[in-house]
Amino acid sequence: MIKLIGIFLSLLLAFGWVTPVMAQTQPPNFTPEQLQQGDELANKAFAATNEGDFATAEIYWTQIIEQFPTNAGAWSNRGNSRVSQNKLQAALTDYEKAIELAPNVTDPYLNRGAALEGLGKWVDAIADYNHVLELDPNDAMAYNNRGNAKAGLGKWGDAIADYQKATKIAPNFAFARANYALALYETSQKDKAIREMRNIVRKYPKFADMRAALTAAYWVDGKKGEAESNWVAAYGLDTRYKDINWVKNIRRWPPSMVAALDKFLKLQ
């Protein structure tokens, strides 16, 4: 049968990570040959996604949709491939079709919320995440994403509460912990934020986001050696952190963290 896998989005959008989270079966009126062909196309789509070739992935998902038009997961995944190409409006159309076909499945709402965030439609995104939490009150991703959308509105206290809820549900959800640390820094809880960043790096030493965050925080504090050491690690893991526009508009760090990293980068 066709594998219907939803890609976790919002902060993960930017990094192109893929996580299996949704499975669904096709109606029984398809032949084994048709199902096998669909499965092969899905595998090719996921392989293209893993290689960062989102345009090719979109082509494969379109072929699957042509053969299996009632497959909600295929619509949702094509939306994901379109989001990764910044085709946000086209992605919204796909997510809306997925929601029409599978109104009680959380993934299309999560994905649509992330696309709405990309368009700066924070309130609409929050509405989607709220609906996910109505369907599944223990969805850590929905809390994390809702925190991101609230941060987009400048509601940092509310965002912190959502990040804390996400990490309580999923203690190993590294990005929720990272977002929590960044939000602490934005709300002038800098010592607490740095402690959290250090704890995250201790557990995940190859986490580029927190290495870059420590670079910025240490630089502002005058700890140049620690800043430069973390920068070597961060840049070696992910060169995008040298692009302040990417950090600000795609990764969407809080303003104070963006300013701190910008100070470091301008002196490099």
CYANA upper distance limits for C-alpha pairs under 8 A (distance plus 0.5 A):
  1 MET  CA     25 THR  CA      7.07
  1 MET  CA     26 GLN  CA      7.41
  1 MET  CA     35 LEU  CA      5.78
  1 MET  CA     36 GLN  CA      7.35
  1 MET  CA     38 GLY  CA      7.92
  1 MET  CA     39 ASP  CA      6.69
  2 ILE  CA     24 GLN  CA      8.50
  2 ILE  CA     25 THR  CA      7.62
  2 ILE  CA     26 GLN  CA      7.86
  2 ILE  CA     35 LEU  CA      6.90
  2 ILE  CA     36 GLN  CA      8.27
  2 ILE  CA     38 GLY  CA      6.18
  2 ILE  CA     39 ASP  CA      5.20
  2 ILE  CA     42 ALA  CA      7.32
  3 LYS  CA     23 ALA  CA      6.85
  3 LYS  CA     24 GLN  CA      7.86
  3 LYS  CA     39 ASP  CA      7.03
  3 LYS  CA     42 ALA  CA      7.13
  4 LEU  CA     22 MET  CA      6.39
  4 LEU  CA     23 ALA  CA      5.38
  4 LEU  CA     24 GLN  CA      6.54
  4 LEU  CA     72 ALA  CA      8.46
  4 LEU  CA     73 GLY  CA      5.14
  4 LEU  CA     74 ALA  CA      6.89
  4 LEU  CA     77 ASN  CA      8.31
  5 ILE  CA     19 THR  CA      8.03
  5 ILE  CA     20 PRO  CA      5.47
  5 ILE  CA     21 VAL  CA      6.20
  5 ILE  CA     22 MET  CA      5.44
  5 ILE  CA     23 ALA  CA      6.66
  5 ILE  CA     73 GLY  CA      6.94
  5 ILE  CA     77 ASN  CA      7.57
  6 GLY  CA     18 VAL  CA      8.42
  6 GLY  CA     19 THR  CA      7.52
  6 GLY  CA     20 PRO  CA      6.52
  6 GLY  CA     21 VAL  CA      6.06
  6 GLY  CA     22 MET  CA      6.18
  6 GLY  CA     73 GLY  CA      7.36
  6 GLY  CA     76 SER  CA      7.28
  6 GLY  CA     77 ASN  CA      6.51
  6 GLY  CA     80 ASN  CA      8.49
  6 GLY  CA    107 ASP  CA      6.49
  6 GLY  CA    108 PRO  CA      8.29
  7 ILE  CA     17 TRP  CA      7.92
  7 ILE  CA     18 VAL  CA      5.67
  7 ILE  CA     19 THR  CA      6.04
  7 ILE  CA     20 PRO  CA      7.28
  7 ILE  CA     21 VAL  CA      7.88
  7 ILE  CA     77 ASN  CA      7.55
  7 ILE  CA     80 ASN  CA      7.18
  7 ILE  CA    107 ASP  CA      8.48
  7 ILE  CA    111 ASN  CA      8.12
  8 PHE  CA     12 LEU  CA      6.75
  8 PHE  CA     13 LEU  CA      7.89
  8 PHE  CA     17 TRP  CA      8.02
  8 PHE  CA     18 VAL  CA      7.20
  8 PHE  CA     19 THR  CA      6.76
  8 PHE  CA    107 ASP  CA      8.46
  8 PHE  CA    110 LEU  CA      8.09
  8 PHE  CA    111 ASN  CA      7.58
  8 PHE  CA    141 MET  CA      8.17
  9 LEU  CA     13 LEU  CA      5.05
  9 LEU  CA    110 LEU  CA      7.76
  9 LEU  CA    111 ASN  CA      6.45
  9 LEU  CA    114 ALA  CA      6.26
 10 SER  CA     14 ALA  CA      7.88
 10 SER  CA    111 ASN  CA      8.39
 10 SER  CA    113 GLY  CA      8.38
 10 SER  CA    114 ALA  CA      5.12
 10 SER  CA    115 ALA  CA      8.10
 10 SER  CA    117 GLU  CA      7.75
 10 SER  CA    118 GLY  CA      8.45
 10 SER  CA    145 ASN  CA      6.64
 10 SER  CA    148 ASN  CA      8.15
 11 LEU  CA     15 PHE  CA      7.89
 11 LEU  CA    145 ASN  CA      8.27
 11 LEU  CA    175 PHE  CA      8.06
 11 LEU  CA    251 ARG  CA      6.75
 12 LEU  CA     16 GLY  CA      6.57
 12 LEU  CA     17 TRP  CA      6.47
 13 LEU  CA     17 TRP  CA      7.77
 13 LEU  CA     83 VAL  CA      8.23
 13 LEU  CA     84 SER  CA      7.25
 13 LEU  CA    114 ALA  CA      8.35
 14 ALA  CA     84 SER  CA      8.33
 14 ALA  CA    250 ILE  CA      6.78
 14 ALA  CA    251 ARG  CA      6.78
 16 GLY  CA     49 THR  CA      8.37
 16 GLY  CA     50 ASN  CA      8.28
 16 GLY  CA     52 GLY  CA      7.79
 16 GLY  CA     84 SER  CA      7.82
 17 TRP  CA     50 ASN  CA      8.22
 18 VAL  CA     50 ASN  CA      7.94
 21 VAL  CA    107 ASP  CA      8.19
 22 MET  CA     73 GLY  CA      8.07
 22 MET  CA    107 ASP  CA      7.56
 23 ALA  CA     73 GLY  CA      8.16
 24 GLN  CA     73 GLY  CA      7.84
 26 GLN  CA     30 PHE  CA      8.24
 26 GLN  CA     71 ASN  CA      7.38
 30 PHE  CA     34 GLN  CA      6.65
 30 PHE  CA     35 LEU  CA      7.11
 31 THR  CA     35 LEU  CA      6.86
 32 PRO  CA     36 GLN  CA      6.52
 33 GLU  CA     37 GLN  CA      6.65
 34 GLN  CA     38 GLY  CA      6.67
 35 LEU  CA     39 ASP  CA      6.60
 36 GLN  CA     40 GLU  CA      6.73
 37 GLN  CA     41 LEU  CA      6.76
 38 GLY  CA     42 ALA  CA      6.66
 38 GLY  CA     64 ILE  CA      6.57
 38 GLY  CA     67 GLN  CA      8.38
 39 ASP  CA     43 ASN  CA      6.71
 40 GLU  CA     44 LYS  CA      6.78
 41 LEU  CA     45 ALA  CA      6.65
 41 LEU  CA     60 TYR  CA      6.40
 41 LEU  CA     61 TRP  CA      8.04
 41 LEU  CA     63 GLN  CA      8.26
 41 LEU  CA     64 ILE  CA      7.35
 42 ALA  CA     46 PHE  CA      6.73
 42 ALA  CA     60 TYR  CA      7.53
 42 ALA  CA     61 TRP  CA      7.59
 42 ALA  CA     64 ILE  CA      8.03
 43 ASN  CA     47 ALA  CA      6.62
 44 LYS  CA     48 ALA  CA      6.63
 44 LYS  CA     57 ALA  CA      7.86
 44 LYS  CA     60 TYR  CA      7.59
 45 ALA  CA     49 THR  CA      6.68
 45 ALA  CA     56 THR  CA      7.72
 45 ALA  CA     57 ALA  CA      4.85
 45 ALA  CA     58 GLU  CA      7.85
 45 ALA  CA     60 TYR  CA      5.97
 45 ALA  CA     61 TRP  CA      7.10
 46 PHE  CA     50 ASN  CA      6.62
 46 PHE  CA     57 ALA  CA      7.42
 47 ALA  CA     51 GLU  CA      6.85
 47 ALA  CA     57 ALA  CA      8.49
 48 ALA  CA     52 GLY  CA      6.78
 48 ALA  CA     53 ASP  CA      5.50
 48 ALA  CA     54 PHE  CA      6.96
 48 ALA  CA     56 THR  CA      6.79
 48 ALA  CA     57 ALA  CA      5.83
 49 THR  CA     53 ASP  CA      6.06
 49 THR  CA     54 PHE  CA      5.95
 49 THR  CA     57 ALA  CA      6.38
 49 THR  CA     81 SER  CA      7.93
 53 ASP  CA     57 ALA  CA      6.96
 54 PHE  CA     58 GLU  CA      6.58
 54 PHE  CA     81 SER  CA      5.67
 54 PHE  CA     82 ARG  CA      7.74
 54 PHE  CA     84 SER  CA      7.00
 54 PHE  CA     85 GLN  CA      7.15
 55 ALA  CA     59 ILE  CA      7.02
 55 ALA  CA     81 SER  CA      7.53
 55 ALA  CA     82 ARG  CA      8.16
 55 ALA  CA     85 GLN  CA      7.80
 56 THR  CA     60 TYR  CA      6.99
 57 ALA  CA     61 TRP  CA      6.78
 57 ALA  CA     78 ARG  CA      8.09
 57 ALA  CA     81 SER  CA      6.84
 58 GLU  CA     62 THR  CA      6.60
 58 GLU  CA     78 ARG  CA      5.95
 58 GLU  CA     81 SER  CA      6.01
 58 GLU  CA     82 ARG  CA      7.27
 59 ILE  CA     63 GLN  CA      6.84
 60 TYR  CA     64 ILE  CA      6.84
 61 TRP  CA     65 ILE  CA      6.64
 61 TRP  CA     74 ALA  CA      6.48
 61 TRP  CA     75 TRP  CA      7.95
 61 TRP  CA     77 ASN  CA      7.59
 61 TRP  CA     78 ARG  CA      5.89
 62 THR  CA     66 GLU  CA      6.72
 62 THR  CA     78 ARG  CA      7.51
 63 GLN  CA     67 GLN  CA      7.06
 64 ILE  CA     68 PHE  CA      6.30
 64 ILE  CA     69 PRO  CA      8.19
 64 ILE  CA     74 ALA  CA      7.25
 65 ILE  CA     69 PRO  CA      5.17
 65 ILE  CA     70 THR  CA      8.14
 65 ILE  CA     71 ASN  CA      7.49
 65 ILE  CA     74 ALA  CA      6.68
 65 ILE  CA     75 TRP  CA      7.33
 70 THR  CA    101 LEU  CA      7.11
 71 ASN  CA     75 TRP  CA      7.33
 71 ASN  CA     98 ALA  CA      8.29
 71 ASN  CA    101 LEU  CA      8.01
 72 ALA  CA     76 SER  CA      6.76
 72 ALA  CA     97 LYS  CA      7.80
 72 ALA  CA     98 ALA  CA      4.91
 72 ALA  CA     99 ILE  CA      7.84
 72 ALA  CA    101 LEU  CA      6.09
 72 ALA  CA    102 ALA  CA      6.59
 73 GLY  CA     77 ASN  CA      6.48
 73 GLY  CA     98 ALA  CA      7.26
 74 ALA  CA     78 ARG  CA      6.59
 75 TRP  CA     79 GLY  CA      6.75
 75 TRP  CA     94 ASP  CA      5.76
 75 TRP  CA     95 TYR  CA      7.02
 75 TRP  CA     97 LYS  CA      7.23
 75 TRP  CA     98 ALA  CA      5.96
 76 SER  CA     80 ASN  CA      6.90
 76 SER  CA     94 ASP  CA      6.54
 76 SER  CA     95 TYR  CA      5.75
 76 SER  CA     98 ALA  CA      6.13
 76 SER  CA    107 ASP  CA      8.20
 76 SER  CA    108 PRO  CA      6.27
 76 SER  CA    111 ASN  CA      8.03
 77 ASN  CA     81 SER  CA      6.87
 78 ARG  CA     82 ARG  CA      6.73
 78 ARG  CA     91 ALA  CA      7.84
 78 ARG  CA     94 ASP  CA      7.38
 79 GLY  CA     83 VAL  CA      6.64
 79 GLY  CA     90 ALA  CA      7.77
 79 GLY  CA     91 ALA  CA      4.61
 79 GLY  CA     92 LEU  CA      7.39
 79 GLY  CA     93 THR  CA      8.30
 79 GLY  CA     94 ASP  CA      5.69
 79 GLY  CA     95 TYR  CA      6.56
 79 GLY  CA    111 ASN  CA      8.43
 80 ASN  CA     84 SER  CA      6.81
 80 ASN  CA     91 ALA  CA      7.36
 80 ASN  CA    111 ASN  CA      7.68
 81 SER  CA     85 GLN  CA      7.16
 82 ARG  CA     86 ASN  CA      6.79
 82 ARG  CA     87 LYS  CA      5.48
 82 ARG  CA     88 LEU  CA      7.19
 82 ARG  CA     90 ALA  CA      7.42
 82 ARG  CA     91 ALA  CA      5.94
 83 VAL  CA     87 LYS  CA      5.80
 83 VAL  CA     88 LEU  CA      5.78
 83 VAL  CA     91 ALA  CA      6.41
 83 VAL  CA    115 ALA  CA      7.15
 87 LYS  CA     91 ALA  CA      6.64
 88 LEU  CA     92 LEU  CA      6.72
 88 LEU  CA    115 ALA  CA      6.37
 88 LEU  CA    116 LEU  CA      8.37
 88 LEU  CA    118 GLY  CA      7.85
 88 LEU  CA    119 LEU  CA      7.87
 89 GLN  CA     93 THR  CA      7.12
 90 ALA  CA     94 ASP  CA      7.14
 91 ALA  CA     95 TYR  CA      6.76
 91 ALA  CA    112 ARG  CA      8.27
 91 ALA  CA    115 ALA  CA      7.77
 92 LEU  CA     96 GLU  CA      6.57
 92 LEU  CA    112 ARG  CA      6.53
 92 LEU  CA    115 ALA  CA      7.32
 92 LEU  CA    116 LEU  CA      8.42
 93 THR  CA     97 LYS  CA      6.87
 94 ASP  CA     98 ALA  CA      6.77
 95 TYR  CA     99 ILE  CA      6.61
 95 TYR  CA    108 PRO  CA      5.91
 95 TYR  CA    109 TYR  CA      7.88
 95 TYR  CA    111 ASN  CA      7.61
 95 TYR  CA    112 ARG  CA      6.27
 96 GLU  CA    100 GLU  CA      6.68
 96 GLU  CA    108 PRO  CA      8.11
 96 GLU  CA    112 ARG  CA      8.22
 97 LYS  CA    101 LEU  CA      6.80
 98 ALA  CA    102 ALA  CA      6.45
 98 ALA  CA    103 PRO  CA      8.24
 98 ALA  CA    108 PRO  CA      6.65
 99 ILE  CA    103 PRO  CA      5.24
 99 ILE  CA    104 ASN  CA      8.33
 99 ILE  CA    105 VAL  CA      8.08
 99 ILE  CA    108 PRO  CA      6.43
 99 ILE  CA    109 TYR  CA      7.64
104 ASN  CA    135 LEU  CA      7.56
105 VAL  CA    109 TYR  CA      8.38
105 VAL  CA    135 LEU  CA      8.42
106 THR  CA    110 LEU  CA      6.84
106 THR  CA    132 VAL  CA      5.91
106 THR  CA    135 LEU  CA      7.50
106 THR  CA    136 ASP  CA      8.26
107 ASP  CA    111 ASN  CA      6.57
108 PRO  CA    112 ARG  CA      6.38
109 TYR  CA    113 GLY  CA      6.46
109 TYR  CA    128 ASP  CA      5.95
109 TYR  CA    129 TYR  CA      7.40
109 TYR  CA    131 HIS  CA      8.05
109 TYR  CA    132 VAL  CA      7.01
110 LEU  CA    114 ALA  CA      6.86
110 LEU  CA    128 ASP  CA      7.20
110 LEU  CA    129 TYR  CA      6.76
110 LEU  CA    132 VAL  CA      7.47
110 LEU  CA    142 ALA  CA      7.19
111 ASN  CA    115 ALA  CA      6.87
112 ARG  CA    116 LEU  CA      6.64
112 ARG  CA    125 ALA  CA      7.92
112 ARG  CA    128 ASP  CA      7.82
113 GLY  CA    117 GLU  CA      6.71
113 GLY  CA    124 ASP  CA      7.76
113 GLY  CA    125 ALA  CA      4.69
113 GLY  CA    126 ILE  CA      7.54
113 GLY  CA    127 ALA  CA      8.49
113 GLY  CA    128 ASP  CA      5.99
113 GLY  CA    129 TYR  CA      7.04
114 ALA  CA    118 GLY  CA      6.86
114 ALA  CA    125 ALA  CA      7.29
114 ALA  CA    145 ASN  CA      7.93
115 ALA  CA    119 LEU  CA      7.06
116 LEU  CA    120 GLY  CA      6.82
116 LEU  CA    121 LYS  CA      5.64
116 LEU  CA    122 TRP  CA      7.36
116 LEU  CA    124 ASP  CA      7.26
116 LEU  CA    125 ALA  CA      5.90
117 GLU  CA    121 LYS  CA      5.94
117 GLU  CA    122 TRP  CA      6.07
117 GLU  CA    125 ALA  CA      6.46
117 GLU  CA    149 ALA  CA      6.99
120 GLY  CA    152 GLY  CA      8.18
121 LYS  CA    125 ALA  CA      6.71
122 TRP  CA    126 ILE  CA      6.65
122 TRP  CA    149 ALA  CA      5.63
122 TRP  CA    150 LYS  CA      7.54
122 TRP  CA    152 GLY  CA      6.96
122 TRP  CA    153 LEU  CA      7.21
123 VAL  CA    127 ALA  CA      6.83
123 VAL  CA    149 ALA  CA      8.02
124 ASP  CA    128 ASP  CA      7.04
125 ALA  CA    129 TYR  CA      6.89
125 ALA  CA    146 ARG  CA      8.00
125 ALA  CA    149 ALA  CA      7.18
126 ILE  CA    130 ASN  CA      6.49
126 ILE  CA    146 ARG  CA      6.06
126 ILE  CA    149 ALA  CA      6.78
126 ILE  CA    150 LYS  CA      8.03
127 ALA  CA    131 HIS  CA      6.78
128 ASP  CA    132 VAL  CA      6.87
129 TYR  CA    133 LEU  CA      6.82
129 TYR  CA    142 ALA  CA      5.80
129 TYR  CA    143 TYR  CA      7.87
129 TYR  CA    145 ASN  CA      7.67
129 TYR  CA    146 ARG  CA      6.39
130 ASN  CA    134 GLU  CA      6.80
130 ASN  CA    142 ALA  CA      8.18
130 ASN  CA    146 ARG  CA      8.30
131 HIS  CA    135 LEU  CA      6.90
132 VAL  CA    136 ASP  CA      6.47
132 VAL  CA    137 PRO  CA      8.12
132 VAL  CA    139 ASP  CA      7.97
132 VAL  CA    142 ALA  CA      7.02
133 LEU  CA    137 PRO  CA      4.92
133 LEU  CA    138 ASN  CA      7.52
133 LEU  CA    139 ASP  CA      6.89
133 LEU  CA    142 ALA  CA      7.17
133 LEU  CA    143 TYR  CA      8.40
138 ASN  CA    169 ILE  CA      7.10
139 ASP  CA    143 TYR  CA      7.26
139 ASP  CA    166 ALA  CA      8.18
139 ASP  CA    169 ILE  CA      8.28
140 ALA  CA    144 ASN  CA      6.76
140 ALA  CA    165 LYS  CA      7.81
140 ALA  CA    166 ALA  CA      4.85
140 ALA  CA    167 THR  CA      7.70
140 ALA  CA    169 ILE  CA      6.44
140 ALA  CA    170 ALA  CA      6.79
141 MET  CA    145 ASN  CA      6.48
141 MET  CA    166 ALA  CA      7.28
142 ALA  CA    146 ARG  CA      6.38
142 ALA  CA    166 ALA  CA      8.43
143 TYR  CA    147 GLY  CA      6.60
143 TYR  CA    162 ASP  CA      5.62
143 TYR  CA    163 TYR  CA      6.93
143 TYR  CA    165 LYS  CA      7.13
143 TYR  CA    166 ALA  CA      5.85
144 ASN  CA    148 ASN  CA      6.91
144 ASN  CA    162 ASP  CA      6.58
144 ASN  CA    163 TYR  CA      5.76
144 ASN  CA    166 ALA  CA      6.18
144 ASN  CA    176 ALA  CA      6.20
145 ASN  CA    149 ALA  CA      6.82
146 ARG  CA    150 LYS  CA      6.62
146 ARG  CA    159 ALA  CA      7.82
146 ARG  CA    162 ASP  CA      7.36
147 GLY  CA    151 ALA  CA      6.55
147 GLY  CA    158 ASP  CA      7.49
147 GLY  CA    159 ALA  CA      4.49
147 GLY  CA    160 ILE  CA      7.31
147 GLY  CA    161 ALA  CA      8.17
147 GLY  CA    162 ASP  CA      5.61
147 GLY  CA    163 TYR  CA      6.51
148 ASN  CA    152 GLY  CA      6.77
148 ASN  CA    159 ALA  CA      7.09
148 ASN  CA    179 ASN  CA      8.46
149 ALA  CA    153 LEU  CA      7.11
149 ALA  CA    159 ALA  CA      8.40
150 LYS  CA    154 GLY  CA      6.89
150 LYS  CA    155 LYS  CA      5.74
150 LYS  CA    156 TRP  CA      7.37
150 LYS  CA    158 ASP  CA      7.17
150 LYS  CA    159 ALA  CA      5.94
151 ALA  CA    155 LYS  CA      5.77
151 ALA  CA    156 TRP  CA      5.82
151 ALA  CA    158 ASP  CA      8.45
151 ALA  CA    159 ALA  CA      6.16
151 ALA  CA    254 PRO  CA      8.41
155 LYS  CA    159 ALA  CA      6.71
156 TRP  CA    160 ILE  CA      6.59
156 TRP  CA    183 ALA  CA      6.84
156 TRP  CA    186 GLU  CA      8.20
156 TRP  CA    187 THR  CA      7.60
157 GLY  CA    161 ALA  CA      6.96
157 GLY  CA    187 THR  CA      8.40
158 ASP  CA    162 ASP  CA      6.94
159 ALA  CA    163 TYR  CA      6.74
159 ALA  CA    180 TYR  CA      8.47
159 ALA  CA    183 ALA  CA      7.97
160 ILE  CA    164 GLN  CA      6.62
160 ILE  CA    180 TYR  CA      6.23
160 ILE  CA    183 ALA  CA      6.80
160 ILE  CA    184 LEU  CA      7.89
161 ALA  CA    165 LYS  CA      6.77
162 ASP  CA    166 ALA  CA      6.69
163 TYR  CA    167 THR  CA      6.74
163 TYR  CA    176 ALA  CA      6.02
163 TYR  CA    177 ARG  CA      7.40
163 TYR  CA    179 ASN  CA      7.36
163 TYR  CA    180 TYR  CA      5.98
164 GLN  CA    168 LYS  CA      6.56
164 GLN  CA    176 ALA  CA      8.32
164 GLN  CA    177 ARG  CA      8.25
164 GLN  CA    180 TYR  CA      7.45
165 LYS  CA    169 ILE  CA      6.79
166 ALA  CA    170 ALA  CA      6.55
166 ALA  CA    171 PRO  CA      8.35
166 ALA  CA    173 PHE  CA      8.10
166 ALA  CA    176 ALA  CA      6.91
167 THR  CA    171 PRO  CA      5.17
167 THR  CA    172 ASN  CA      7.63
167 THR  CA    173 PHE  CA      6.59
167 THR  CA    176 ALA  CA      6.66
167 THR  CA    177 ARG  CA      6.86
173 PHE  CA    177 ARG  CA      7.06
174 ALA  CA    178 ALA  CA      6.65
174 ALA  CA    200 ILE  CA      7.87
175 PHE  CA    179 ASN  CA      6.53
176 ALA  CA    180 TYR  CA      6.62
177 ARG  CA    181 ALA  CA      6.76
177 ARG  CA    196 GLU  CA      8.41
177 ARG  CA    200 ILE  CA      8.02
178 ALA  CA    182 LEU  CA      6.76
178 ALA  CA    197 MET  CA      7.45
178 ALA  CA    200 ILE  CA      7.94
178 ALA  CA    209 ASP  CA      8.21
178 ALA  CA    210 MET  CA      7.19
179 ASN  CA    183 ALA  CA      6.58
180 TYR  CA    184 LEU  CA      6.69
181 ALA  CA    185 TYR  CA      6.90
181 ALA  CA    192 LYS  CA      8.37
181 ALA  CA    193 ALA  CA      5.24
181 ALA  CA    194 ILE  CA      7.81
181 ALA  CA    196 GLU  CA      6.32
181 ALA  CA    197 MET  CA      6.66
182 LEU  CA    186 GLU  CA      6.84
182 LEU  CA    193 ALA  CA      7.18
182 LEU  CA    213 ALA  CA      8.33
182 LEU  CA    253 TRP  CA      7.61
182 LEU  CA    254 PRO  CA      7.24
182 LEU  CA    257 MET  CA      7.70
183 ALA  CA    187 THR  CA      6.81
183 ALA  CA    193 ALA  CA      8.44
183 ALA  CA    254 PRO  CA      7.38
184 LEU  CA    188 SER  CA      7.07
184 LEU  CA    189 GLN  CA      5.61
184 LEU  CA    190 LYS  CA      7.07
184 LEU  CA    192 LYS  CA      7.59
184 LEU  CA    193 ALA  CA      5.73
185 TYR  CA    189 GLN  CA      5.75
185 TYR  CA    190 LYS  CA      5.17
185 TYR  CA    192 LYS  CA      8.35
185 TYR  CA    193 ALA  CA      5.79
185 TYR  CA    194 ILE  CA      8.28
185 TYR  CA    256 SER  CA      7.92
185 TYR  CA    257 MET  CA      7.77
186 GLU  CA    190 LYS  CA      8.32
186 GLU  CA    254 PRO  CA      6.61
186 GLU  CA    255 PRO  CA      7.71
186 GLU  CA    256 SER  CA      6.19
186 GLU  CA    257 MET  CA      7.54
189 GLN  CA    193 ALA  CA      6.55
190 LYS  CA    194 ILE  CA      6.59
191 ASP  CA    195 ARG  CA      6.76
192 LYS  CA    196 GLU  CA      6.76
193 ALA  CA    197 MET  CA      6.69
194 ILE  CA    198 ARG  CA      6.57
194 ILE  CA    214 LEU  CA      7.43
194 ILE  CA    217 ALA  CA      7.74
195 ARG  CA    199 ASN  CA      6.68
196 GLU  CA    200 ILE  CA      6.70
197 MET  CA    201 VAL  CA      6.72
197 MET  CA    210 MET  CA      6.39
197 MET  CA    213 ALA  CA      8.03
197 MET  CA    214 LEU  CA      7.22
198 ARG  CA    202 ARG  CA      6.54
198 ARG  CA    210 MET  CA      8.46
198 ARG  CA    214 LEU  CA      8.09
199 ASN  CA    203 LYS  CA      6.92
200 ILE  CA    204 TYR  CA      6.32
200 ILE  CA    205 PRO  CA      8.24
200 ILE  CA    210 MET  CA      7.77
201 VAL  CA    205 PRO  CA      5.12
201 VAL  CA    206 LYS  CA      7.80
201 VAL  CA    207 PHE  CA      6.96
201 VAL  CA    210 MET  CA      6.97
201 VAL  CA    211 ARG  CA      7.42
206 LYS  CA    211 ARG  CA      8.43
206 LYS  CA    233 ALA  CA      8.09
206 LYS  CA    234 ALA  CA      8.39
206 LYS  CA    237 LEU  CA      7.46
207 PHE  CA    211 ARG  CA      6.91
207 PHE  CA    234 ALA  CA      8.17
207 PHE  CA    237 LEU  CA      8.36
208 ALA  CA    212 ALA  CA      6.58
208 ALA  CA    233 ALA  CA      7.67
208 ALA  CA    234 ALA  CA      5.05
208 ALA  CA    235 TYR  CA      7.95
208 ALA  CA    237 LEU  CA      6.23
208 ALA  CA    238 ASP  CA      6.68
209 ASP  CA    213 ALA  CA      6.69
209 ASP  CA    234 ALA  CA      7.59
209 ASP  CA    241 TYR  CA      8.48
210 MET  CA    214 LEU  CA      6.52
210 MET  CA    234 ALA  CA      8.48
211 ARG  CA    215 THR  CA      6.72
211 ARG  CA    230 ASN  CA      5.70
211 ARG  CA    231 TRP  CA      7.06
211 ARG  CA    233 ALA  CA      7.16
211 ARG  CA    234 ALA  CA      5.58
212 ALA  CA    216 ALA  CA      6.91
212 ALA  CA    230 ASN  CA      7.11
212 ALA  CA    231 TRP  CA      6.43
212 ALA  CA    234 ALA  CA      5.82
212 ALA  CA    235 TYR  CA      8.30
212 ALA  CA    241 TYR  CA      7.45
212 ALA  CA    261 LEU  CA      8.25
213 ALA  CA    217 ALA  CA      6.67
213 ALA  CA    257 MET  CA      7.64
213 ALA  CA    261 LEU  CA      7.96
214 LEU  CA    218 TYR  CA      6.26
214 LEU  CA    227 ALA  CA      7.05
214 LEU  CA    230 ASN  CA      7.11
215 THR  CA    219 TRP  CA      6.53
215 THR  CA    226 GLU  CA      7.66
215 THR  CA    227 ALA  CA      4.54
215 THR  CA    228 GLU  CA      7.02
215 THR  CA    229 SER  CA      8.28
215 THR  CA    230 ASN  CA      5.94
215 THR  CA    231 TRP  CA      6.06
215 THR  CA    261 LEU  CA      7.68
215 THR  CA    264 PHE  CA      8.28
216 ALA  CA    220 VAL  CA      6.87
216 ALA  CA    227 ALA  CA      7.27
216 ALA  CA    257 MET  CA      7.29
216 ALA  CA    260 ALA  CA      5.47
216 ALA  CA    261 LEU  CA      4.88
216 ALA  CA    262 ASP  CA      8.42
216 ALA  CA    263 LYS  CA      8.33
216 ALA  CA    264 PHE  CA      6.89
217 ALA  CA    221 ASP  CA      6.86
217 ALA  CA    227 ALA  CA      8.13
217 ALA  CA    257 MET  CA      7.92
217 ALA  CA    260 ALA  CA      7.02
217 ALA  CA    261 LEU  CA      8.20
218 TYR  CA    222 GLY  CA      6.74
218 TYR  CA    223 LYS  CA      5.49
218 TYR  CA    224 LYS  CA      7.15
218 TYR  CA    226 GLU  CA      6.92
218 TYR  CA    227 ALA  CA      5.58
219 TRP  CA    223 LYS  CA      5.99
219 TRP  CA    224 LYS  CA      5.87
219 TRP  CA    226 GLU  CA      8.43
219 TRP  CA    227 ALA  CA      5.85
219 TRP  CA    260 ALA  CA      7.94
219 TRP  CA    264 PHE  CA      6.86
220 VAL  CA    260 ALA  CA      6.67
220 VAL  CA    263 LYS  CA      8.36
220 VAL  CA    264 PHE  CA      8.49
223 LYS  CA    227 ALA  CA      6.69
224 LYS  CA    228 GLU  CA      6.52
225 GLY  CA    229 SER  CA      6.62
226 GLU  CA    230 ASN  CA      6.73
227 ALA  CA    231 TRP  CA      6.65
228 GLU  CA    232 VAL  CA      6.79
229 SER  CA    233 ALA  CA      7.27
230 ASN  CA    234 ALA  CA      6.57
231 TRP  CA    235 TYR  CA      6.34
232 VAL  CA    236 GLY  CA      6.51
233 ALA  CA    237 LEU  CA      6.74
234 ALA  CA    238 ASP  CA      6.58
234 ALA  CA    239 THR  CA      8.08
234 ALA  CA    241 TYR  CA      8.05
235 TYR  CA    239 THR  CA      5.31
235 TYR  CA    240 ARG  CA      8.19
235 TYR  CA    241 TYR  CA      7.23
235 TYR  CA    242 LYS  CA      7.82
239 THR  CA    243 ASP  CA      8.41
240 ARG  CA    246 TRP  CA      7.33
240 ARG  CA    247 VAL  CA      8.12
241 TYR  CA    246 TRP  CA      7.76
241 TYR  CA    247 VAL  CA      6.67
242 LYS  CA    265 LEU  CA      7.50
243 ASP  CA    247 VAL  CA      6.95
244 ILE  CA    248 LYS  CA      6.55
244 ILE  CA    258 VAL  CA      7.67
244 ILE  CA    261 LEU  CA      8.24
244 ILE  CA    262 ASP  CA      7.04
245 ASN  CA    249 ASN  CA      6.30
245 ASN  CA    250 ILE  CA      8.13
246 TRP  CA    250 ILE  CA      5.51
246 TRP  CA    251 ARG  CA      6.77
246 TRP  CA    252 ARG  CA      8.28
247 VAL  CA    251 ARG  CA      5.36
247 VAL  CA    252 ARG  CA      6.29
247 VAL  CA    253 TRP  CA      6.61
247 VAL  CA    258 VAL  CA      7.48
248 LYS  CA    252 ARG  CA      5.12
248 LYS  CA    253 TRP  CA      6.05
248 LYS  CA    254 PRO  CA      8.08
248 LYS  CA    255 PRO  CA      8.13
248 LYS  CA    258 VAL  CA      6.71
249 ASN  CA    253 TRP  CA      8.40
253 TRP  CA    257 MET  CA      6.74
253 TRP  CA    258 VAL  CA      6.55
254 PRO  CA    258 VAL  CA      6.76
255 PRO  CA    259 ALA  CA      6.60
256 SER  CA    260 ALA  CA      6.69
257 MET  CA    261 LEU  CA      6.68
258 VAL  CA    262 ASP  CA      6.52
259 ALA  CA    263 LYS  CA      6.81
260 ALA  CA    264 PHE  CA      7.14
261 LEU  CA    265 LEU  CA      6.67
262 ASP  CA    266 LYS  CA      6.57
263 LYS  CA    267 LEU  CA      7.22
264 PHE  CA    268 GLN  CA      7.12
